[in-house]
Every structure is written in structure tokens, then in C-alpha cells.
């Protein structure tokens, strides 16, 4: 594996894992009041487009981590909609 792909995999892992504490905190507290709905809608759209871009250029790190990040962000978005305060 080349250095660029390895850096992409590590960077994607770190930025994706950064969402896990927010998902856990939101789930445990049953509150997403302080999270911006508009920001998460825009973020999910951007991550989806990054995933499509990764597919178009056939780059595993871009595809893999954007799929996982999108899933985590969608969970937070669902919590935001579900846990109306």
C-alpha cells in the first residue's frame, strides 16, 4: 500500500471516529437540542457528495470513510428529528 493511501485511511478513520462520542452522548441524553439541524443536513449532503466523488475516482479511503461518516451523521440527524425538545 502506498503512503498516500495509508495517510488517507488514517485521516478518514480519525475524522470518522470523531463522530462516535457525539452519537453516544446524543443517544444517552436523548437530547439533540444544541445541534444545528441545518448544519447536519448540509454536512450529510456534503459527505454524500464526497462518497460519490470517491466512487467516481475509485479511491477506497474516500469511499469507505465517507460511507461510515454518513451513517454516523445520519444517526445524529435522526436523533435531532426524533428527540424534539
N, CA, C and O atoms as CSV, one atom per row, in Angstrom:
chain,resi,resn,atom,element,x,y,z
A,1,UNK,N,N,0.847,-1.174,0.000
A,1,UNK,CA,C,0.000,0.000,0.000
A,1,UNK,C,C,0.894,1.239,0.000
A,1,UNK,O,O,1.867,1.317,0.750
A,2,UNK,N,N,0.552,2.199,-0.846
A,2,UNK,CA,C,1.380,3.402,-0.926
A,2,UNK,C,C,1.088,4.352,0.243
A,2,UNK,O,O,0.059,4.244,0.911
A,3,UNK,N,N,2.008,5.270,0.466
A,3,UNK,CA,C,1.936,6.192,1.596
A,3,UNK,C,C,0.692,7.076,1.528
A,3,UNK,O,O,0.046,7.305,2.551
A,4,UNK,N,N,0.349,7.570,0.351
A,4,UNK,CA,C,-0.818,8.448,0.207
A,4,UNK,C,C,-2.098,7.725,0.614
A,4,UNK,O,O,-2.933,8.299,1.313
A,5,UNK,N,N,-2.263,6.472,0.186
A,5,UNK,CA,C,-3.464,5.712,0.532
A,5,UNK,C,C,-3.508,5.436,2.031
A,5,UNK,O,O,-4.576,5.494,2.640
A,6,UNK,N,N,-2.356,5.135,2.630
A,6,UNK,CA,C,-2.279,4.889,4.066
A,6,UNK,C,C,-2.656,6.150,4.848
A,6,UNK,O,O,-3.409,6.076,5.819
A,7,UNK,N,N,-2.140,7.293,4.432
A,7,UNK,CA,C,-2.492,8.563,5.080
A,7,UNK,C,C,-3.987,8.824,4.934
A,7,UNK,O,O,-4.628,9.271,5.886
A,8,UNK,N,N,-4.549,8.555,3.770
A,8,UNK,CA,C,-5.981,8.733,3.553
A,8,UNK,C,C,-6.813,7.837,4.457
A,8,UNK,O,O,-7.842,8.264,4.981
A,9,UNK,N,N,-6.378,6.603,4.640
A,9,UNK,CA,C,-7.111,5.681,5.509
A,9,UNK,C,C,-7.047,6.132,6.967
A,9,UNK,O,O,-8.058,6.098,7.669
A,10,UNK,N,N,-5.873,6.553,7.428
A,10,UNK,CA,C,-5.721,7.005,8.812
A,10,UNK,C,C,-6.505,8.303,9.038
A,10,UNK,O,O,-7.201,8.442,10.043
A,11,UNK,N,N,-6.391,9.246,8.108
A,11,UNK,CA,C,-7.119,10.517,8.230
A,11,UNK,C,C,-8.630,10.272,8.252
A,11,UNK,O,O,-9.344,10.855,9.068
A,12,UNK,N,N,-9.100,9.431,7.377
A,12,UNK,CA,C,-10.527,9.109,7.336
A,12,UNK,C,C,-10.989,8.440,8.615
A,12,UNK,O,O,-12.070,8.739,9.123
A,13,UNK,N,N,-10.180,7.538,9.135
A,13,UNK,CA,C,-10.503,6.867,10.398
A,13,UNK,C,C,-10.651,7.891,11.521
A,13,UNK,O,O,-11.633,7.872,12.263
A,14,UNK,N,N,-9.676,8.779,11.640
A,14,UNK,CA,C,-9.699,9.760,12.726
A,14,UNK,C,C,-10.878,10.715,12.627
A,14,UNK,O,O,-11.534,10.991,13.631
A,15,UNK,N,N,-11.155,11.223,11.434
A,15,UNK,CA,C,-12.267,12.168,11.295
A,15,UNK,C,C,-13.622,11.467,11.446
A,15,UNK,O,O,-14.592,12.088,11.882
A,16,UNK,N,N,-13.694,10.204,11.096
A,16,UNK,CA,C,-14.936,9.449,11.256
A,16,UNK,C,C,-15.179,9.100,12.718
A,16,UNK,O,O,-16.287,9.269,13.226
A,17,UNK,N,N,-14.146,8.615,13.388
A,17,UNK,CA,C,-14.273,8.228,14.796
A,17,UNK,C,C,-14.625,9.437,15.665
A,17,UNK,O,O,-15.202,9.278,16.741
A,18,UNK,N,N,-14.285,10.632,15.211
A,18,UNK,CA,C,-14.611,11.845,15.960
A,18,UNK,C,C,-16.121,11.991,16.167
A,18,UNK,O,O,-16.543,12.671,17.102
A,19,UNK,N,N,-16.928,11.379,15.331
A,19,UNK,CA,C,-18.382,11.473,15.461
A,19,UNK,C,C,-18.949,10.519,16.504
A,19,UNK,O,O,-20.049,10.745,17.009
A,20,UNK,N,N,-18.235,9.480,16.827
A,20,UNK,CA,C,-18.754,8.455,17.737
A,20,UNK,C,C,-19.130,9.034,19.108
A,20,UNK,O,O,-20.219,8.729,19.596
A,21,UNK,N,N,-18.291,9.847,19.749
A,21,UNK,CA,C,-18.701,10.401,21.046
A,21,UNK,C,C,-19.993,11.232,20.972
A,21,UNK,O,O,-20.794,11.209,21.906
A,22,UNK,N,N,-20.196,11.962,19.871
A,22,UNK,CA,C,-21.427,12.753,19.729
A,22,UNK,C,C,-22.641,11.851,19.577
A,22,UNK,O,O,-23.697,12.132,20.144
A,23,UNK,N,N,-22.503,10.779,18.826
A,23,UNK,CA,C,-23.610,9.829,18.676
A,23,UNK,C,C,-23.961,9.238,20.038
A,23,UNK,O,O,-25.135,9.171,20.402
A,24,UNK,N,N,-22.953,8.812,20.787
A,24,UNK,CA,C,-23.187,8.206,22.101
A,24,UNK,C,C,-23.814,9.221,23.061
A,24,UNK,O,O,-24.779,8.905,23.755
A,25,UNK,N,N,-23.275,10.422,23.099
A,25,UNK,CA,C,-23.797,11.459,24.005
A,25,UNK,C,C,-25.250,11.797,23.681
A,25,UNK,O,O,-26.076,11.929,24.584
A,26,UNK,N,N,-25.559,11.935,22.399
A,26,UNK,CA,C,-26.924,12.276,21.987
A,26,UNK,C,C,-27.886,11.142,22.319
A,26,UNK,O,O,-29.005,11.387,22.770
A,27,UNK,N,N,-27.461,9.920,22.100
A,27,UNK,CA,C,-28.290,8.756,22.383
A,27,UNK,C,C,-28.552,8.633,23.881
A,27,UNK,O,O,-29.691,8.423,24.297
A,28,UNK,N,N,-27.507,8.763,24.686
A,28,UNK,CA,C,-27.664,8.635,26.140
A,28,UNK,C,C,-28.515,9.750,26.732
A,28,UNK,O,O,-29.357,9.499,27.594
A,29,UNK,N,N,-28.302,10.966,26.281
A,29,UNK,CA,C,-29.027,12.117,26.846
A,29,UNK,C,C,-30.428,12.268,26.260
A,29,UNK,O,O,-31.263,12.985,26.813
A,30,UNK,N,N,-30.680,11.596,25.146
A,30,UNK,CA,C,-31.949,11.723,24.421
A,30,UNK,C,C,-32.248,13.187,24.094
A,30,UNK,O,O,-33.403,13.615,24.078
A,31,UNK,N,N,-31.183,13.939,23.836
A,31,UNK,CA,C,-31.343,15.351,23.511
A,31,UNK,C,C,-30.363,15.744,22.413
A,31,UNK,O,O,-29.174,15.431,22.471
A,32,UNK,N,N,-30.887,16.429,21.427
A,32,UNK,CA,C,-30.052,16.966,20.343
A,32,UNK,C,C,-30.344,18.455,20.184
A,32,UNK,O,O,-30.121,19.037,19.122
A,33,UNK,N,N,-30.843,19.053,21.255
A,33,UNK,CA,C,-31.270,20.448,21.215
A,33,UNK,C,C,-30.172,21.395,20.767
A,33,UNK,O,O,-30.435,22.341,20.025
A,34,UNK,N,N,-28.947,21.155,21.207
A,34,UNK,CA,C,-27.849,22.069,20.892
A,34,UNK,C,C,-27.214,21.825,19.526
A,34,UNK,O,O,-26.286,22.537,19.141
A,35,UNK,N,N,-27.697,20.840,18.801
A,35,UNK,CA,C,-27.147,20.538,17.480
A,35,UNK,C,C,-27.979,21.241,16.401
A,35,UNK,O,O,-29.208,21.269,16.465
A,36,UNK,N,N,-27.303,21.790,15.439
A,36,UNK,CA,C,-27.969,22.522,14.367
A,36,UNK,C,C,-28.495,21.559,13.296
A,36,UNK,O,O,-27.727,20.807,12.696
A,37,UNK,N,N,-29.797,21.593,13.067
A,37,UNK,CA,C,-30.416,20.757,12.030
A,37,UNK,C,C,-29.890,21.137,10.652
A,37,UNK,O,O,-29.555,20.264,9.851
A,38,UNK,N,N,-29.816,22.427,10.374
A,38,UNK,CA,C,-29.335,22.883,9.067
A,38,UNK,C,C,-27.894,22.432,8.846
A,38,UNK,O,O,-27.550,21.976,7.756
A,39,UNK,N,N,-27.048,22.555,9.870
A,39,UNK,CA,C,-25.650,22.136,9.724
A,39,UNK,C,C,-25.565,20.647,9.406
A,39,UNK,O,O,-24.798,20.244,8.531
A,40,UNK,N,N,-26.342,19.830,10.105
A,40,UNK,CA,C,-26.266,18.392,9.853
A,40,UNK,C,C,-26.860,18.011,8.495
A,40,UNK,O,O,-26.386,17.067,7.862
A,41,UNK,N,N,-27.877,18.719,8.044
A,41,UNK,CA,C,-28.407,18.476,6.695
A,41,UNK,C,C,-27.348,18.815,5.637
A,41,UNK,O,O,-27.131,18.052,4.696
A,42,UNK,N,N,-26.704,19.954,5.806
A,42,UNK,CA,C,-25.639,20.344,4.870
A,42,UNK,C,C,-24.461,19.381,4.947
A,42,UNK,O,O,-23.903,18.990,3.922
A,43,UNK,N,N,-24.090,19.004,6.152
A,43,UNK,CA,C,-22.969,18.086,6.331
A,43,UNK,C,C,-23.243,16.739,5.674
A,43,UNK,O,O,-22.391,16.209,4.962
A,44,UNK,N,N,-24.429,16.184,5.911
A,44,UNK,CA,C,-24.794,14.893,5.305
A,44,UNK,C,C,-24.777,14.978,3.782
A,44,UNK,O,O,-24.326,14.049,3.112
A,45,UNK,N,N,-25.260,16.074,3.244
A,45,UNK,CA,C,-25.235,16.265,1.791
A,45,UNK,C,C,-23.797,16.312,1.281
A,45,UNK,O,O,-23.471,15.681,0.276
A,46,UNK,N,N,-22.942,17.055,1.970
A,46,UNK,CA,C,-21.534,17.140,1.575
A,46,UNK,C,C,-20.831,15.802,1.656
A,46,UNK,O,O,-20.079,15.446,0.748
A,47,UNK,N,N,-21.060,15.052,2.724
A,47,UNK,CA,C,-20.424,13.734,2.873
A,47,UNK,C,C,-20.927,12.784,1.793
A,47,UNK,O,O,-20.151,12.000,1.247
A,48,UNK,N,N,-22.213,12.849,1.485
A,48,UNK,CA,C,-22.762,12.021,0.414
A,48,UNK,C,C,-22.066,12.329,-0.912
A,48,UNK,O,O,-21.712,11.420,-1.662
A,49,UNK,N,N,-21.873,13.620,-1.193
A,49,UNK,CA,C,-21.193,14.000,-2.435
A,49,UNK,C,C,-19.730,13.560,-2.438
A,49,UNK,O,O,-19.214,13.156,-3.480
A,50,UNK,N,N,-19.047,13.631,-1.274
A,50,UNK,CA,C,-17.673,13.115,-1.182
A,50,UNK,C,C,-17.649,11.616,-1.472
A,50,UNK,O,O,-16.737,11.127,-2.139
A,51,UNK,N,N,-18.648,10.887,-0.972
A,51,UNK,CA,C,-18.728,9.452,-1.225
A,51,UNK,C,C,-18.892,9.187,-2.718
A,51,UNK,O,O,-18.220,8.316,-3.271
A,52,UNK,N,N,-19.778,9.930,-3.372
A,52,UNK,CA,C,-19.977,9.784,-4.819
A,52,UNK,C,C,-18.679,10.097,-5.559
A,52,UNK,O,O,-18.296,9.388,-6.489
A,53,UNK,N,N,-18.012,11.162,-5.137
A,53,UNK,CA,C,-16.719,11.536,-5.728
A,53,UNK,C,C,-15.715,10.386,-5.573
A,53,UNK,O,O,-15.018,10.040,-6.527
A,54,UNK,N,N,-15.641,9.804,-4.391
A,54,UNK,CA,C,-14.733,8.681,-4.155
A,54,UNK,C,C,-15.031,7.512,-5.071
A,54,UNK,O,O,-14.117,6.859,-5.575
A,55,UNK,N,N,-16.311,7.248,-5.287
A,55,UNK,CA,C,-16.704,6.171,-6.204
A,55,UNK,C,C,-16.269,6.512,-7.627
A,55,UNK,O,O,-15.766,5.658,-8.357
A,56,UNK,N,N,-16.472,7.776,-8.010
A,56,UNK,CA,C,-16.129,8.189,-9.372
A,56,UNK,C,C,-14.625,8.092,-9.646
A,56,UNK,O,O,-14.214,7.762,-10.758
A,57,UNK,N,N,-13.806,8.381,-8.629
A,57,UNK,CA,C,-12.348,8.308,-8.830
A,57,UNK,C,C,-11.764,6.995,-8.320
A,57,UNK,O,O,-10.554,6.776,-8.388
A,58,UNK,N,N,-12.634,6.123,-7.809
A,58,UNK,CA,C,-12.249,4.790,-7.358
A,58,UNK,C,C,-11.155,4.831,-6.277
A,58,UNK,O,O,-10.130,4.158,-6.389
A,59,UNK,N,N,-11.393,5.623,-5.244
A,59,UNK,CA,C,-10.443,5.746,-4.136
A,59,UNK,C,C,-11.062,5.188,-2.861
A,59,UNK,O,O,-11.974,5.784,-2.288
A,60,UNK,N,N,-10.552,4.031,-2.422
A,60,UNK,CA,C,-11.089,3.330,-1.272
A,60,UNK,C,C,-11.176,4.193,-0.011
A,60,UNK,O,O,-12.224,4.186,0.634
A,61,UNK,N,N,-10.127,4.938,0.377
A,61,UNK,CA,C,-10.249,5.725,1.611
A,61,UNK,C,C,-11.401,6.729,1.557
A,61,UNK,O,O,-12.100,6.918,2.552
A,62,UNK,N,N,-11.601,7.362,0.427
A,62,UNK,CA,C,-12.668,8.359,0.284
A,62,UNK,C,C,-14.032,7.672,0.338
A,62,UNK,O,O,-14.956,8.184,0.970
A,63,UNK,N,N,-14.162,6.545,-0.303
A,63,UNK,CA,C,-15.428,5.803,-0.323
A,63,UNK,C,C,-15.747,5.260,1.068
A,63,UNK,O,O,-16.818,5.523,1.615
A,64,UNK,N,N,-14.818,4.507,1.629
A,64,UNK,CA,C,-15.033,3.810,2.895
A,64,UNK,C,C,-15.395,4.755,4.030
A,64,UNK,O,O,-16.427,4.582,4.680
A,65,UNK,N,N,-14.562,5.741,4.268
A,65,UNK,CA,C,-14.778,6.606,5.429
A,65,UNK,C,C,-15.948,7.549,5.238
A,65,UNK,O,O,-16.569,7.952,6.223
A,66,UNK,N,N,-16.268,7.912,4.022
A,66,UNK,CA,C,-17.441,8.758,3.822
A,66,UNK,C,C,-18.739,7.971,3.982
A,66,UNK,O,O,-19.746,8.533,4.412
A,67,UNK,N,N,-18.735,6.702,3.650
A,67,UNK,CA,C,-19.914,5.861,3.915
A,67,UNK,C,C,-20.149,5.772,5.415
A,67,UNK,O,O,-21.274,5.953,5.883
A,68,UNK,N,N,-19.085,5.494,6.173
A,68,UNK,CA,C,-19.219,5.352,7.625
A,68,UNK,C,C,-19.573,6.689,8.270
A,68,UNK,O,O,-20.432,6.745,9.150
A,69,UNK,N,N,-18.916,7.766,7.837
A,69,UNK,CA,C,-19.226,9.094,8.373
A,69,UNK,C,C,-20.668,9.463,8.071
A,69,UNK,O,O,-21.355,10.015,8.931
A,70,UNK,N,N,-21.136,9.171,6.873
A,70,UNK,CA,C,-22.519,9.471,6.511
A,70,UNK,C,C,-23.485,8.709,7.416
A,70,UNK,O,O,-24.486,9.272,7.859
A,71,UNK,N,N,-23.205,7.454,7.690
A,71,UNK,CA,C,-24.073,6.674,8.576
A,71,UNK,C,C,-24.125,7.291,9.969
A,71,UNK,O,O,-25.203,7.426,10.547
A,72,UNK,N,N,-22.973,7.664,10.511
A,72,UNK,CA,C,-22.934,8.284,11.839
A,72,UNK,C,C,-23.658,9.626,11.846
A,72,UNK,O,O,-24.412,9.924,12.773
A,73,UNK,N,N,-23.433,10.432,10.818
A,73,UNK,CA,C,-24.090,11.738,10.740
A,73,UNK,C,C,-25.598,11.582,10.568
A,73,UNK,O,O,-26.368,12.368,11.119
A,74,UNK,N,N,-26.023,10.576,9.809
A,74,UNK,CA,C,-27.462,10.333,9.648
A,74,UNK,C,C,-28.094,9.884,10.963
A,74,UNK,O,O,-29.240,10.230,11.250
A,75,UNK,N,N,-27.356,9.116,11.762
A,75,UNK,CA,C,-27.853,8.722,13.080
A,75,UNK,C,C,-28.084,9.971,13.931
A,75,UNK,O,O,-29.131,10.115,14.563
A,76,UNK,N,N,-27.100,10.871,13.940
A,76,UNK,CA,C,-27.250,12.113,14.698
A,76,UNK,C,C,-28.425,12.930,14.149
A,76,UNK,O,O,-29.197,13.502,14.918
A,77,UNK,N,N,-28.557,12.984,12.843
A,77,UNK,CA,C,-29.666,13.717,12.221
A,77,UNK,C,C,-31.011,13.108,12.632
A,77,UNK,O,O,-31.957,13.838,12.929
A,78,UNK,N,N,-31.095,11.784,12.648
A,78,UNK,CA,C,-32.328,11.117,13.091
A,78,UNK,C,C,-32.617,11.417,14.558
A,78,UNK,O,O,-33.767,11.640,14.935
A,79,UNK,N,N,-31.564,11.423,15.392
A,79,UNK,CA,C,-31.744,11.777,16.793
A,79,UNK,C,C,-32.263,13.209,16.912
A,79,UNK,O,O,-33.131,13.495,17.737
A,80,UNK,N,N,-31.732,14.097,16.092
A,80,UNK,CA,C,-32.152,15.504,16.122
A,80,UNK,C,C,-33.637,15.607,15.809
A,80,UNK,O,O,-34.349,16.391,16.436
A,81,UNK,N,N,-34.106,14.834,14.857
A,81,UNK,CA,C,-35.514,14.847,14.471
A,81,UNK,C,C,-36.379,14.134,15.527
A,81,UNK,O,O,-37.474,14.591,15.855
A,82,UNK,N,N,-35.877,13.028,16.040
A,82,UNK,CA,C,-36.645,12.209,16.992
A,82,UNK,C,C,-36.733,12.824,18.374
A,82,UNK,O,O,-37.798,12.817,18.991
A,83,UNK,N,N,-35.620,13.360,18.868
A,83,UNK,CA,C,-35.582,13.880,20.242
A,83,UNK,C,C,-35.921,15.361,20.248
A,83,UNK,O,O,-35.111,16.189,20.667
A,84,UNK,N,N,-37.103,15.688,19.788
A,84,UNK,CA,C,-37.549,17.087,19.803
A,84,UNK,C,C,-37.641,17.548,21.244
A,84,UNK,O,O,-38.295,16.907,22.067
A,85,UNK,N,N,-36.982,18.667,21.554
A,85,UNK,CA,C,-37.002,19.187,22.929
A,85,UNK,C,C,-38.073,20.225,23.114
A,85,UNK,O,O,-38.227,20.765,24.209
